[in-house]
């Protein structure tokens, strides 16, 4: 196996390297979430950190890496007596995206537990990562229940496995590092909060730095051992500095002035709860220790805020991450101490002349060790060419893009039936977690035992198996696995009419506000989303299906309007998008949301073509909802007719509001209650 890429050879990425080193100094900081585009050294830097971690002493033969100086009294392999042990390198354990719950927390041997009454436990990845690094690449693509288990273990320092009355608990304290590409979807805010620090990374746009990245990467690929040897001295210096900072950490003083600045900063950015204050305090203390100081300075508090608050501040899921640094500086200055101690020594081997933000020396350049891909130009709204004048009239007017109205809480839209797609919060589905609805024979390894069904299957055979007294003989054929029902995430494909009939500014703003509300709902329900628009002479895929709903929101804001209404083209384009997506992810069921007033004016025989296009979706059983945007005193009801042809339902913009529906139900209930009171009064009279 080739030697890992040296940590000190990583070009640039100062914030990333600093955040990782601070967690190496003080694991209590709570880990790092690294967000950034592909090819930005996220994985390389994390894997390189493991080589810098000091070795750990472990009890010989313990599968849970107990410390011989203070073994865990509840260790499943214990009890252990304090004393000498073996030393090994700190582990870096990787959690694959497709890992099961049993692989993460460990598995119990249900057959032995039932037949022999013993707790036969096979440790999982959480046990392997104890006192080391647990690395989760693409953490945003993990199922929610796995992320919950992972972050709960990281917060409590222990993992609990309980199944059918058999319980196992073991220590699980590790440095948690997650990486993700925001374009592939976001983590829920409550899960983001569990990561101590967050870092945004991007490839350098400076040619000189990119050249240095390529040089180093090619040199490493040609001769990994030789390249690693050339950086051995720098690696040893950083390793020694981590050890020195760990020894200094208990002596670092966090004064009342620094604590006041921390509290004022968290309050100024309106973060929820107290976790942010605690993480900032631990981070500032680690920064001081890393700089070789025993006092926390304002610069430590500032750097701690930049690392600990961006993912915790209150913001819309579609808002850009980061902090307002001017506001941060004003807050620190307002609540700064009158006489802050000056550091006498910038710290041992401090490459930056003191200060909490120092990172190891690395030579020239900056950037990433991985070969970055050529960046694409940012998407810009394309103005469709003006249409040819229609017979008997002038050319249709082109409208500029209008901003979306205020989003609102929407009614629940779901796919009928029972699916088997990825875990989410929208439609009913057979899932690994949820309420138990029945039992079946296991296919492959048994995961969730249905105890009652297993006993019922085994009971008729006890006499044939020689059992005459109390007890139960259970064989493999008797085991039954619980079938569970939960919720799945869907592919929500928006098909938005951007034609001239929808282009009145006030109405288009309301339409975009409604779609933005549905996007927010899709974000919260863990859906994939896509966006098809139609106007003028055809339809375009404004956004291919993705988990990044903020990308859909950005495309929606820049959506131009005007021209005729090629409804058939929009439906046919949606049909093609769904066909391709079905090949890629057949388990994820689609929900098509058509936002239109139902008019069809583009192309020859537009109404007939739109009807036939709608029939294609109906024939394939695609769940559809038509959001009727027609306004005015006189309404044609075309959207309702379209919904009937699609085999779906139609809702108006007002009916889409969940609060409006709740108010309607309340009014109906109130009216019904009034009628009952009147009837009671009449009977009494």
Secondary structure, DSSP 8 states (H G I E B T S, - for coil): ------GGG--S-HHHHHHHHHHHH-GGG--EEEEE-SSSSHHHHHHHHTTTS--EEE-TT-TT---TTS--TT-TT----SS--EEE---EEE--TT--HHHHHEEE-HHHHHHT----EEE-HHHHTTTSEEEEETGGGS-HHHHHHHHHHHHHTEEEEEETTEEEEEE---EEEEEE-GGG----HHHHTTSSEEEEE-----HHHHHHHHHHHHHHHH-HHHHHHHTHHHHHHHHHHHHHHHHHHTT-B--HHHHHHHHHHHHHTT--SSHHHHHHHHHHHHHHHHTT-SB--HHHHHHHHHHHSTTTS---TTS--S--HHHHHHHHHHT--SS----S---TT-TTSSSTT------S--S-SS--------------------TTS----EE----------B-----SS-B--SEEEEEEEEESSSEEEEEE--SSS--SB-HHHHHHHHHTTTTTTT--SSS----GGG--EEEEEEEE--EEEEEEE-SGGG--HHHHHHHHHHHHHHHHHHHHTT-EEEEEEEETTEEEEEEEEES-HHHHHHHHHT--EES---HHHHHHHHHHHHHHHHHH-TTS-EEEEEEE-----SSTTHHHHHHHHHHHHHHTT-EEEEEE---SSS---HHHHHHHHHTSEEEETTTTBHHHHHHHHHHHHHHHHHHHHHHHHHHH-
